[in-house]
Amino acid sequence: MSDLHVEGMDVASNVVETIVSIAATSVEGVASVGTATASGIRSLFSAKPNTQGIAIDVEDDEKLRISVRIVARYGYALPDVAAEVRSAIVDAVSTQVGASVGSVDVFVDGIQFDK
């Protein structure tokens, strides 16, 4: 996605991706965003939210189609986690960016076991 134009302002794609990442990781049961390997390695070296595993497209009707890959924590019901991730992302993007979200696809790429 290139810059997003919403209500007289341009928003860089990495800003929207960061908002999506923070919203997804705020959900109980989400260990990280991105694939299991990439998320673990990146988190060792960076304090910034991981935006790898997030794709955002603008539909013909100007609504956003968001795809996010997560690593879930073991013991949580995956359908419930995915539903909460969708809701958190829609709320965050709508509130902070002012953009309409048409769909959020959640892909569970791994499970993290607590030690």
ABEGO torsion letter per residue (X at the ends): XBBBBBGGBBBBAAAAAAAAAAAAAABBGBABBEBAAAAAAAAAABABBBABGBBBBBBAAGBBBBBBBBBBBBGBBAAAAAAAAAAAAAAAAAAAAGBBBABBBBBBABBBBBX
